[in-house]
Amino acid sequence: MGVSPMTLFLLRRIAGFAVTLFVAALIIFLLLDLLPGDPARFILGINATPEAVAALRAQMGLDAPAHERFLNWIGGMLRGDFGISSTQRLAVSELIAERMAVTLPLTMIAMVVSVVVGLPIGILAAMRRGKATDTALMVLAQTGVAVPNFWFGMLLTLVFAVTLRWLPTGGFIPWDEDAGAALRGLVLPGLALALPQASILARVMRTALVDVAEQDFIRTARAKGMTKSEAIWRHGVRNALLPVLTILGLQFAYLIAGTIIVENVFYLPGLGRLIFTAISERDLVLVRGATIVLVVATTATMLLVDLCYGLVDPRLRRQGA
Amino acid sequence: MIARKTLALAMTGLMLAAAPVLAQPTEIRIGVALEPPALDPTAGAAEAIDVVVYQNIFEGLVRIDQTGAVQPGLAESWTISDEGLTYRFKLREGVTFHDGTSFDAEDVKFTFARLLAEDSVNAQKALYTAISDVSAIDPTTVEFTLSRPDGLFLFNLGRGDAVIVAPESAGNNAAEPIGTGPFAFIQWDRGSRVVLEQYGPYWGEKPALTKATYMFISDTATMTNALLAGDVDGTNNFAAEALAVFENNPQFKVLVGSTEGETILATNNRREPFSDLKVRQAMAHALDRQEIIEGATYGYGVPIGTHFAPHHPYYLDLTNTYPHDVEAARALLAEAGYADGFSATLKLPPVAYARLSGQIIASQFAEVGISLELVNMEWAQWLEDVFANKDFDLTIISHVEPFDIGIYANPDYYFGYDNPEVQALNETLNATTDEAERKRLAQEIQTIIARDAVNGYLFELAQTGVWNAKLEGMWQNAPVEGVVLRDIRWVE
């Protein structure tokens, strides 16, 4: 047929994306439905009359049967309506968008710092393989992986906020109020998040380069008269990027959802804290909406990484695999 | 402990070395651990709501002052009929809501119609069910008719649950609260902060502060850093374990006061073996309150022997009803047929005082042969299991409602105490308005429930605030939930 391998590759990936989303939505809905605890009772506390609790349940639409609520939810999302948060009484999409204004820039800062710091360290270590520089850098990277990011964050706070008072201990000023202050608020948490990520990247980059260095094409390049460094730089790095890309994709997904502890340490209004609070307050509509956004972000990142593979490695494009 | 002291000293050193904090004469940033889920105090039980809005954004007909006494609020005066069934309030004139609409008797009528409506979602609706009619006599006069006398009626009107709202704005109060108080709502950056500003046309005396920002910081170490760095000016109730850092630091003051929180080892009186008085008495003897207070509250709690706040004039000290006595406990258990003890579960909600007390009580009970399995729960699950379904043996919880001894007259309440004598006494108490007689009745109930060892009575929770030393006017005690800003000011 006239379908190119690249189109086929794309179609397969996109179909997989859609199926993943539906299955995830179903699982999220079922799990949350099984969660013990009545949202209405949680809001009204221990002195509320049963009538008041029943009235609130009805207001929150909790008295409809499960399949009806599932279909309403899916139907709503297809129309772009994520529902109304049961505790905050606001559109879920609006609440998530507010938090994204913190989480996305924070993630980007952490990603950029970890790439800018991690990749050169990994490349340098690979080039100096077996030498003292290599050992020192890898000990450093090992420490970076071992140090919990929230602890590193507290250390940063103690030095730069409590003692030197260069930066705030935390909190977030909205972008439209004072963009400079907003950015200043993201510096320390960004660094705290970046440290372990940079360390992981450095290690992965080094390992990948060392593997590549043993390949035939590097030997060929050296036989043609290139120095080891030149050969690694011109031919090795690009080939070593595949595993690094995979890790970057995973890191992005992790940072979007997994920054909750650092958000707590720096009292930032990010997505992780929104979900955590929503779960403990049994705001099921909000938890559902936010988790589905995370699922979309994660699967979309993976899709993007797959497509990047295609760019980096033309063999994948041709095979359509 | 040594490590903590060293850290405290190190931090004190850091503070002294740091540049002096700039004085902010009229603005304050207050750190609070919990963010309110919404800002309407009439549609939710969360204390975090009142912390932000009570007496700041919203006001009731009356208000509760720092000592727990009732003071005039939006009503400047009132008269009570002899039989205690009719309350006539004279309302203040010239009061406006923050959206500019004026306040009058119709708003009061609307507020209570909404509170008592069939579809009302007021968390404390039960407190106001004695109201049979609210009528607006004229724009500044409102008359409440009660179906039965209610000794706590005025106090309850002063709670956050009964603040006056306007029909034009009530529906939006959860996200954009509009009240009559000295501070108006400006903005809420969810997950981060709520900003209030002084309301210019306020009817009463102007507060010293022009702006107040509530910052939501749930992590204790983070709050400590924020206080030390001067990013927040104070917090109304800080974790007891972190106070050491501030106690000897001249830049801060630590305010230790009382709350209305009776912390109890709640016992399921419906279940065996707890339905047996001897077993409950044995458990009471097994408890060592001082040890629990030291371990769970770092010594800040006040021991209680019954379900009543120690600072209340009606309080009776009954802590010696069943003194700590391991032998007596063992003997009572043997008499009840549990010479070899028994096993039970202790369900613990996610608050430090409960989790810590739970571990100490488990070891104290082990000494007399009662083996406890500790089950940690989050709030929503605790509310469902323990509170709604009454599926528990023991739990630890602080009852923060003021004057809530009436829960012992409700046999359907979660701990299931069914004593007709207490029920009759409570009914008389509710219908009595004479102070001396009310005190006698309240003390009689206190004595009976202490003797019956309905629950294990542990301690009254303390309020431990940490504030910048240059701030004055904060409430030391918490007779109601809230952080009242009206008297707070910076001094040199």
Interface residues (C-beta under 8 A of the other chain):
Chain A: L35 P36 G37 D38 P39 R41 F42 I43 L44 G45 I46 N47 A48 T49 E51 A52 A55 L56 A58 Q59 T87 Q88 R89 L90 L95 E98 R99 V102 M154 T157 L158 A161 V162 T163 R165 P168 T169 G170 G171 F172 P174 N264 V265 F266 Y267 L268 P269 G270 R273 L274 T277 S280 E281 R282 D283
Chain B: M11 L14 A18 A19 E35 P37 A38 A43 G44 A45 A46 E118 D119 S120 V121 N122 A123 Q124 K125 A126 L127 A174 A175 D189 R190 G191 S192 R193 M215 F216 I217 S218 D219 A221 T222 N225 A226 L228 A229 G230 D231 E378 W379 A380 Q381 L383 E384 D385 F387 A388 E401 Y414
